[in-house]
Amino acid sequence: MFISNIDGLLAVKKVLKQKKADYDNRLFLTGWSQGAGAALSAHKYIQQNYAEDFSVVATSGLSGPYNFSHFAETFLERRKENIDALPIFSWGLYSLNKFSTLRRPTDQIYTYPVYDQFASILTPSKKPDEVFSDYFLNHWTNGSDIALTKALMDNSFHQGWKPVGKVFLHHGDADELVPSYNTEDAYKGLTAAGGDVKKYMYPGGGHASELGNFISNTLNEFNLLK
């Protein structure tokens, strides 16, 4: 989720050096939805691996899937129901399988042919039971798929680390795509680890309806930290 962020940042820094431009290592990260998850995961990765190159001042995210493990489990709990967001989750699972250590043949996961990420979005149904194989779902449900459980946890960034710099978490409490418990879990987990975290919860807000408030509040918070 965050590797492309790091590659881009390093490339920009290289160009700035070549042009002998004035800059410092202070960094502000932000994003919405998957981008919010990428921003928070990049925050963690940068402070752990690139602390000499960048200093993360703050990260601000809207509607991010920070607790990806919990997010995935909600689909298991509703495996026989129609879920409008299932095509997006299917794409996320395909990406997790391809870019993590799982690398499983897709016919072990899906009930229909999936050869690329585009096919993973074109699900034949919105019911998990009709999109994912019984073998895959049953081993996930009974906890015997340890590798998948680990991969999901490795891609969850809601707890277990203390952010250097501030974190601002924004979410509509009626988000129909990425449930707001992702922000609640991240707020509790990062605060418990000693992080400086501020939460913005927007009553009645959906997945996209609070973009204006998010941008305005993020700019205000970031300007105070310049």
C-alpha positions as protocol buffer text, in pm:
chain_id: "A"
residue {
  index: 1
  type: MET
  ca { x: 0 y: 0 z: 0 }
}
residue {
  index: 2
  type: PHE
  ca { x: 282 y: 240 z: 84 }
}
residue {
  index: 3
  type: ILE
  ca { x: 573 y: 135 z: -140 }
}
residue {
  index: 4
  type: SER
  ca { x: 469 y: 358 z: -430 }
}
residue {
  index: 5
  type: ASN
  ca { x: 451 y: 650 z: -185 }
}
residue {
  index: 6
  type: ILE
  ca { x: 807 y: 589 z: -71 }
}
residue {
  index: 7
  type: ASP
  ca { x: 936 y: 551 z: -428 }
}
residue {
  index: 8
  type: GLY
  ca { x: 771 y: 878 z: -527 }
}
residue {
  index: 9
  type: LEU
  ca { x: 908 y: 1066 z: -227 }
}
residue {
  index: 10
  type: LEU
  ca { x: 1262 y: 943 z: -288 }
}
residue {
  index: 11
  type: ALA
  ca { x: 1236 y: 1041 z: -655 }
}
residue {
  index: 12
  type: VAL
  ca { x: 1118 y: 1392 z: -567 }
}
residue {
  index: 13
  type: LYS
  ca { x: 1398 y: 1433 z: -316 }
}
residue {
  index: 14
  type: LYS
  ca { x: 1654 y: 1325 z: -578 }
}
residue {
  index: 15
  type: VAL
  ca { x: 1524 y: 1586 z: -823 }
}
residue {
  index: 16
  type: LEU
  ca { x: 1533 y: 1858 z: -557 }
}
residue {
  index: 17
  type: LYS
  ca { x: 1895 y: 1774 z: -483 }
}
residue {
  index: 18
  type: GLN
  ca { x: 1987 y: 1780 z: -852 }
}
residue {
  index: 19
  type: LYS
  ca { x: 1826 y: 2122 z: -892 }
}
residue {
  index: 20
  type: LYS
  ca { x: 1991 y: 2241 z: -569 }
}
residue {
  index: 21
  type: ALA
  ca { x: 1653 y: 2355 z: -441 }
}
residue {
  index: 22
  type: ASP
  ca { x: 1599 y: 2454 z: -79 }
}
residue {
  index: 23
  type: TYR
  ca { x: 1399 y: 2201 z: 117 }
}
residue {
  index: 24
  type: ASP
  ca { x: 1389 y: 2024 z: 450 }
}
residue {
  index: 25
  type: ASN
  ca { x: 1292 y: 1672 z: 549 }
}
residue {
  index: 26
  type: ARG
  ca { x: 957 y: 1766 z: 703 }
}
residue {
  index: 27
  type: LEU
  ca { x: 673 y: 1568 z: 554 }
}
residue {
  index: 28
  type: PHE
  ca { x: 293 y: 1589 z: 563 }
}
residue {
  index: 29
  type: LEU
  ca { x: 92 y: 1287 z: 444 }
}
residue {
  index: 30
  type: THR
  ca { x: -274 y: 1275 z: 353 }
}
residue {
  index: 31
  type: GLY
  ca { x: -525 y: 1063 z: 164 }
}
residue {
  index: 32
  type: TRP
  ca { x: -883 y: 946 z: 129 }
}
residue {
  index: 33
  type: SER
  ca { x: -1016 y: 590 z: 141 }
}
residue {
  index: 34
  type: GLN
  ca { x: -740 y: 356 z: 20 }
}
residue {
  index: 35
  type: GLY
  ca { x: -518 y: 665 z: 10 }
}
residue {
  index: 36
  type: ALA
  ca { x: -580 y: 722 z: 381 }
}
residue {
  index: 37
  type: GLY
  ca { x: -466 y: 369 z: 453 }
}
residue {
  index: 38
  type: ALA
  ca { x: -161 y: 424 z: 232 }
}
residue {
  index: 39
  type: ALA
  ca { x: -79 y: 748 z: 413 }
}
residue {
  index: 40
  type: LEU
  ca { x: -92 y: 592 z: 760 }
}
residue {
  index: 41
  type: SER
  ca { x: 104 y: 283 z: 653 }
}
residue {
  index: 42
  type: ALA
  ca { x: 363 y: 508 z: 485 }
}
residue {
  index: 43
  type: HIS
  ca { x: 389 y: 708 z: 809 }
}
residue {
  index: 44
  type: LYS
  ca { x: 481 y: 392 z: 998 }
}
residue {
  index: 45
  type: TYR
  ca { x: 720 y: 264 z: 733 }
}
residue {
  index: 46
  type: ILE
  ca { x: 900 y: 596 z: 694 }
}
residue {
  index: 47
  type: GLN
  ca { x: 965 y: 644 z: 1063 }
}
residue {
  index: 48
  type: GLN
  ca { x: 1090 y: 287 z: 1091 }
}
residue {
  index: 49
  type: ASN
  ca { x: 1303 y: 276 z: 776 }
}
residue {
  index: 50
  type: TYR
  ca { x: 1364 y: 628 z: 642 }
}
residue {
  index: 51
  type: ALA
  ca { x: 1393 y: 843 z: 953 }
}
residue {
  index: 52
  type: GLU
  ca { x: 1713 y: 1003 z: 821 }
}
residue {
  index: 53
  type: ASP
  ca { x: 1548 y: 1096 z: 492 }
}
residue {
  index: 54
  type: PHE
  ca { x: 1210 y: 1223 z: 611 }
}
residue {
  index: 55
  type: SER
  ca { x: 1052 y: 1357 z: 927 }
}
residue {
  index: 56
  type: VAL
  ca { x: 677 y: 1299 z: 932 }
}
residue {
  index: 57
  type: VAL
  ca { x: 516 y: 1603 z: 1091 }
}
residue {
  index: 58
  type: ALA
  ca { x: 159 y: 1481 z: 1052 }
}
residue {
  index: 59
  type: THR
  ca { x: -71 y: 1243 z: 868 }
}
residue {
  index: 60
  type: SER
  ca { x: -437 y: 1312 z: 798 }
}
residue {
  index: 61
  type: GLY
  ca { x: -671 y: 1055 z: 647 }
}
residue {
  index: 62
  type: LEU
  ca { x: -1040 y: 1028 z: 560 }
}
residue {
  index: 63
  type: SER
  ca { x: -1229 y: 698 z: 566 }
}
residue {
  index: 64
  type: GLY
  ca { x: -926 y: 469 z: 565 }
}
residue {
  index: 65
  type: PRO
  ca { x: -934 y: 87 z: 603 }
}
residue {
  index: 66
  type: TYR
  ca { x: -677 y: 97 z: 884 }
}
residue {
  index: 67
  type: ASN
  ca { x: -791 y: -226 z: 1050 }
}
residue {
  index: 68
  type: PHE
  ca { x: -790 y: -435 z: 734 }
}
residue {
  index: 69
  type: SER
  ca { x: -819 y: -758 z: 929 }
}
residue {
  index: 70
  type: HIS
  ca { x: -1142 y: -647 z: 1098 }
}
residue {
  index: 71
  type: PHE
  ca { x: -1266 y: -500 z: 770 }
}
residue {
  index: 72
  type: ALA
  ca { x: -1217 y: -835 z: 596 }
}
residue {
  index: 73
  type: GLU
  ca { x: -1387 y: -1029 z: 874 }
}
residue {
  index: 74
  type: THR
  ca { x: -1708 y: -829 z: 829 }
}
residue {
  index: 75
  type: PHE
  ca { x: -1743 y: -986 z: 484 }
}
residue {
  index: 76
  type: LEU
  ca { x: -1717 y: -1332 z: 637 }
}
residue {
  index: 77
  type: GLU
  ca { x: -1992 y: -1248 z: 883 }
}
residue {
  index: 78
  type: ARG
  ca { x: -2216 y: -1154 z: 588 }
}
residue {
  index: 79
  type: ARG
  ca { x: -2104 y: -1422 z: 345 }
}
residue {
  index: 80
  type: LYS
  ca { x: -2459 y: -1505 z: 231 }
}
residue {
  index: 81
  type: GLU
  ca { x: -2575 y: -1142 z: 198 }
}
residue {
  index: 82
  type: ASN
  ca { x: -2558 y: -897 z: -91 }
}
residue {
  index: 83
  type: ILE
  ca { x: -2276 y: -650 z: -22 }
}
residue {
  index: 84
  type: ASP
  ca { x: -2252 y: -353 z: -256 }
}
residue {
  index: 85
  type: ALA
  ca { x: -1884 y: -302 z: -176 }
}
residue {
  index: 86
  type: LEU
  ca { x: -1790 y: -663 z: -255 }
}
residue {
  index: 87
  type: PRO
  ca { x: -1626 y: -586 z: -596 }
}
residue {
  index: 88
  type: ILE
  ca { x: -1390 y: -341 z: -424 }
}
residue {
  index: 89
  type: PHE
  ca { x: -1311 y: -589 z: -149 }
}
residue {
  index: 90
  type: SER
  ca { x: -1252 y: -859 z: -411 }
}
residue {
  index: 91
  type: TRP
  ca { x: -1000 y: -633 z: -582 }
}
residue {
  index: 92
  type: GLY
  ca { x: -834 y: -566 z: -244 }
}
residue {
  index: 93
  type: LEU
  ca { x: -807 y: -937 z: -174 }
}
residue {
  index: 94
  type: TYR
  ca { x: -664 y: -1000 z: -522 }
}
residue {
  index: 95
  type: SER
  ca { x: -401 y: -730 z: -462 }
}
residue {
  index: 96
  type: LEU
  ca { x: -318 y: -869 z: -118 }
}
residue {
  index: 97
  type: ASN
  ca { x: -268 y: -1214 z: -267 }
}
residue {
  index: 98
  type: LYS
  ca { x: -54 y: -1087 z: -555 }
}
residue {
  index: 99
  type: PHE
  ca { x: 173 y: -847 z: -368 }
}
residue {
  index: 100
  type: SER
  ca { x: 213 y: -1028 z: -35 }
}
residue {
  index: 101
  type: THR
  ca { x: 380 y: -1360 z: 31 }
}
residue {
  index: 102
  type: LEU
  ca { x: 53 y: -1550 z: -35 }
}
residue {
  index: 103
  type: ARG
  ca { x: 75 y: -1565 z: -418 }
}
residue {
  index: 104
  type: ARG
  ca { x: -189 y: -1837 z: -446 }
}
residue {
  index: 105
  type: PRO
  ca { x: -348 y: -1956 z: -772 }
}
residue {
  index: 106
  type: THR
  ca { x: -668 y: -1757 z: -808 }
}
residue {
  index: 107
  type: ASP
  ca { x: -874 y: -2071 z: -871 }
}
residue {
  index: 108
  type: GLN
  ca { x: -814 y: -2157 z: -505 }
}
residue {
  index: 109
  type: ILE
  ca { x: -978 y: -1829 z: -403 }
}
residue {
  index: 110
  type: TYR
  ca { x: -1248 y: -1748 z: -658 }
}
residue {
  index: 111
  type: THR
  ca { x: -1547 y: -1935 z: -801 }
}
residue {
  index: 112
  type: TYR
  ca { x: -1495 y: -1777 z: -1145 }
}
residue {
  index: 113
  type: PRO
  ca { x: -1189 y: -1713 z: -1367 }
}
residue {
  index: 114
  type: VAL
  ca { x: -973 y: -1428 z: -1234 }
}
residue {
  index: 115
  type: TYR
  ca { x: -664 y: -1354 z: -1439 }
}
residue {
  index: 116
  type: ASP
  ca { x: -600 y: -991 z: -1347 }
}
residue {
  index: 117
  type: GLN
  ca { x: -715 y: -712 z: -1117 }
}
residue {
  index: 118
  type: PHE
  ca { x: -984 y: -599 z: -1363 }
}
residue {
  index: 119
  type: ALA
  ca { x: -1145 y: -942 z: -1353 }
}
residue {
  index: 120
  type: SER
  ca { x: -1136 y: -939 z: -973 }
}
residue {
  index: 121
  type: ILE
  ca { x: -1364 y: -634 z: -973 }
}
residue {
  index: 122
  type: LEU
  ca { x: -1613 y: -786 z: -1221 }
}
residue {
  index: 123
  type: THR
  ca { x: -1764 y: -1022 z: -966 }
}
residue {
  index: 124
  type: PRO
  ca { x: -2056 y: -1239 z: -1085 }
}
residue {
  index: 125
  type: SER
  ca { x: -2245 y: -1167 z: -762 }
}
residue {
  index: 126
  type: LYS
  ca { x: -2237 y: -943 z: -457 }
}
residue {
  index: 127
  type: LYS
  ca { x: -2260 y: -1240 z: -220 }
}
residue {
  index: 128
  type: PRO
  ca { x: -1924 y: -1359 z: -83 }
}
residue {
  index: 129
  type: ASP
  ca { x: -2048 y: -1720 z: -95 }
}
residue {
  index: 130
  type: GLU
  ca { x: -2094 y: -1692 z: -471 }
}
residue {
  index: 131
  type: VAL
  ca { x: -1768 y: -1509 z: -544 }
}
residue {
  index: 132
  type: PHE
  ca { x: -1514 y: -1690 z: -324 }
}
residue {
  index: 133
  type: SER
  ca { x: -1463 y: -2066 z: -310 }
}
residue {
  index: 134
  type: ASP
  ca { x: -1595 y: -2273 z: -21 }
}
residue {
  index: 135
  type: TYR
  ca { x: -1245 y: -2408 z: 34 }
}
residue {
  index: 136
  type: PHE
  ca { x: -1106 y: -2057 z: 76 }
}
residue {
  index: 137
  type: LEU
  ca { x: -1390 y: -1923 z: 290 }
}
residue {
  index: 138
  type: ASN
  ca { x: -1413 y: -2229 z: 517 }
}
residue {
  index: 139
  type: HIS
  ca { x: -1040 y: -2234 z: 595 }
}
residue {
  index: 140
  type: TRP
  ca { x: -1050 y: -1862 z: 661 }
}
residue {
  index: 141
  type: THR
  ca { x: -1357 y: -1894 z: 885 }
}
residue {
  index: 142
  type: ASN
  ca { x: -1225 y: -2181 z: 1098 }
}
residue {
  index: 143
  type: GLY
  ca { x: -889 y: -2009 z: 1148 }
}
residue {
  index: 144
  type: SER
  ca { x: -681 y: -2276 z: 977 }
}
residue {
  index: 145
  type: ASP
  ca { x: -559 y: -2036 z: 707 }
}
residue {
  index: 146
  type: ILE
  ca { x: -282 y: -1893 z: 922 }
}
residue {
  index: 147
  type: ALA
  ca { x: -93 y: -1738 z: 632 }
}
residue {
  index: 148
  type: LEU
  ca { x: -397 y: -1535 z: 524 }
}
residue {
  index: 149
  type: THR
  ca { x: -462 y: -1422 z: 881 }
}
residue {
  index: 150
  type: LYS
  ca { x: -101 y: -1305 z: 909 }
}
residue {
  index: 151
  type: ALA
  ca { x: -116 y: -1122 z: 576 }
}
residue {
  index: 152
  type: LEU
  ca { x: -430 y: -937 z: 686 }
}
residue {
  index: 153
  type: MET
  ca { x: -271 y: -841 z: 1018 }
}
residue {
  index: 154
  type: ASP
  ca { x: 50 y: -730 z: 843 }
}
residue {
  index: 155
  type: ASN
  ca { x: -162 y: -490 z: 639 }
}
residue {
  index: 156
  type: SER
  ca { x: -346 y: -345 z: 939 }
}
residue {
  index: 157
  type: PHE
  ca { x: -193 y: -31 z: 1091 }
}
residue {
  index: 158
  type: HIS
  ca { x: -439 y: 58 z: 1364 }
}
residue {
  index: 159
  type: GLN
  ca { x: -231 y: -49 z: 1663 }
}
residue {
  index: 160
  type: GLY
  ca { x: 105 y: -175 z: 1787 }
}
residue {
  index: 161
  type: TRP
  ca { x: 318 y: 127 z: 1693 }
}
residue {
  index: 162
  type: LYS
  ca { x: 365 y: 482 z: 1821 }
}
residue {
  index: 163
  type: PRO
  ca { x: 348 y: 748 z: 1550 }
}
residue {
  index: 164
  type: VAL
  ca { x: 621 y: 1012 z: 1552 }
}
residue {
  index: 165
  type: GLY
  ca { x: 434 y: 1332 z: 1467 }
}
residue {
  index: 166
  type: LYS
  ca { x: 61 y: 1389 z: 1480 }
}
residue {
  index: 167
  type: VAL
  ca { x: -219 y: 1181 z: 1330 }
}
residue {
  index: 168
  type: PHE
  ca { x: -559 y: 1317 z: 1230 }
}
residue {
  index: 169
  type: LEU
  ca { x: -832 y: 1063 z: 1161 }
}
residue {
  index: 170
  type: HIS
  ca { x: -1150 y: 1167 z: 979 }
}
residue {
  index: 171
  type: HIS
  ca { x: -1459 y: 953 z: 914 }
}
residue {
  index: 172
  type: GLY
  ca { x: -1831 y: 982 z: 848 }
}
residue {
  index: 173
  type: ASP
  ca { x: -2015 y: 769 z: 1101 }
}
residue {
  index: 174
  type: ALA
  ca { x: -2257 y: 651 z: 828 }
}
residue {
  index: 175
  type: ASP
  ca { x: -1985 y: 547 z: 582 }
}
residue {
  index: 176
  type: GLU
  ca { x: -2140 y: 275 z: 367 }
}
residue {
  index: 177
  type: LEU
  ca { x: -1814 y: 157 z: 208 }
}
residue {
  index: 178
  type: VAL
  ca { x: -1541 y: 165 z: 474 }
}
residue {
  index: 179
  type: PRO
  ca { x: -1707 y: 136 z: 818 }
}
residue {
  index: 180
  type: SER
  ca { x: -1616 y: 399 z: 1075 }
}
residue {
  index: 181
  type: TYR
  ca { x: -1490 y: 137 z: 1321 }
}
residue {
  index: 182
  type: ASN
  ca { x: -1165 y: 157 z: 1121 }
}
residue {
  index: 183
  type: THR
  ca { x: -1106 y: 508 z: 1253 }
}
residue {
  index: 184
  type: GLU
  ca { x: -1234 y: 417 z: 1600 }
}
residue {
  index: 185
  type: ASP
  ca { x: -996 y: 119 z: 1614 }
}
residue {
  index: 186
  type: ALA
  ca { x: -703 y: 329 z: 1491 }
}
residue {
  index: 187
  type: TYR
  ca { x: -777 y: 608 z: 1736 }
}
residue {
  index: 188
  type: LYS
  ca { x: -788 y: 366 z: 2031 }
}
residue {
  index: 189
  type: GLY
  ca { x: -488 y: 161 z: 1919 }
}
residue {
  index: 190
  type: LEU
  ca { x: -253 y: 447 z: 1833 }
}
residue {
  index: 191
  type: THR
  ca { x: -354 y: 650 z: 2139 }
}
residue {
  index: 192
  type: ALA
  ca { x: -290 y: 347 z: 2359 }
}
residue {
  index: 193
  type: ALA
  ca { x: 59 y: 322 z: 2207 }
}
residue {
  index: 194
  type: GLY
  ca { x: 129 y: 682 z: 2311 }
}
residue {
  index: 195
  type: GLY
  ca { x: 55 y: 854 z: 1981 }
}
residue {
  index: 196
  type: ASP
  ca { x: -70 y: 1210 z: 1942 }
}
residue {
  index: 197
  type: VAL
  ca { x: -399 y: 1140 z: 1765 }
}
residue {
  index: 198
  type: LYS
  ca { x: -703 y: 1358 z: 1696 }
}
residue {
  index: 199
  type: LYS
  ca { x: -1031 y: 1220 z: 1569 }
}
residue {
  index: 200
  type: TYR
  ca { x: -1289 y: 1394 z: 1352 }
}
residue {
  index: 201
  type: MET
  ca { x: -1614 y: 1197 z: 1335 }
}
residue {
  index: 202
  type: TYR
  ca { x: -1878 y: 1352 z: 1107 }
}
residue {
  index: 203
  type: PRO
  ca { x: -2238 y: 1268 z: 1209 }
}
residue {
  index: 204
  type: GLY
  ca { x: -2434 y: 1120 z: 919 }
}
residue {
  index: 205
  type: GLY
  ca { x: -2135 y: 1142 z: 686 }
}
residue {
  index: 206
  type: GLY
  ca { x: -2086 y: 890 z: 408 }
}
residue {
  index: 207
  type: HIS
  ca { x: -1775 y: 775 z: 227 }
}
residue {
  index: 208
  type: ALA
  ca { x: -1746 y: 1079 z: 0 }
}
residue {
  index: 209
  type: SER
  ca { x: -1978 y: 1340 z: 150 }
}
residue {
  index: 210
  type: GLU
  ca { x: -1720 y: 1477 z: 395 }
}
residue {
  index: 211
  type: LEU
  ca { x: -1438 y: 1545 z: 151 }
}
residue {
  index: 212
  type: GLY
  ca { x: -1490 y: 1922 z: 181 }
}
residue {
  index: 213
  type: ASN
  ca { x: -1479 y: 1915 z: 560 }
}
residue {
  index: 214
  type: PHE
  ca { x: -1179 y: 1683 z: 551 }
}
residue {
  index: 215
  type: ILE
  ca { x: -980 y: 1911 z: 321 }
}
residue {
  index: 216
  type: SER
  ca { x: -1068 y: 2222 z: 518 }
}
residue {
  index: 217
  type: ASN
  ca { x: -989 y: 2071 z: 857 }
}
residue {
  index: 218
  type: THR
  ca { x: -669 y: 1908 z: 731 }
}
residue {
  index: 219
  type: LEU
  ca { x: -540 y: 2236 z: 591 }
}
residue {
  index: 220
  type: ASN
  ca { x: -619 y: 2413 z: 918 }
}
residue {
  index: 221
  type: GLU
  ca { x: -438 y: 2148 z: 1123 }
}
residue {
  index: 222
  type: PHE
  ca { x: -139 y: 2132 z: 890 }
}
residue {
  index: 223
  type: ASN
  ca { x: -102 y: 2511 z: 880 }
}
residue {
  index: 224
  type: LEU
  ca { x: -74 y: 2515 z: 1258 }
}
residue {
  index: 225
  type: LEU
  ca { x: 224 y: 2278 z: 1233 }
}
residue {
  index: 226
  type: LYS
  ca { x: 425 y: 2461 z: 967 }
}
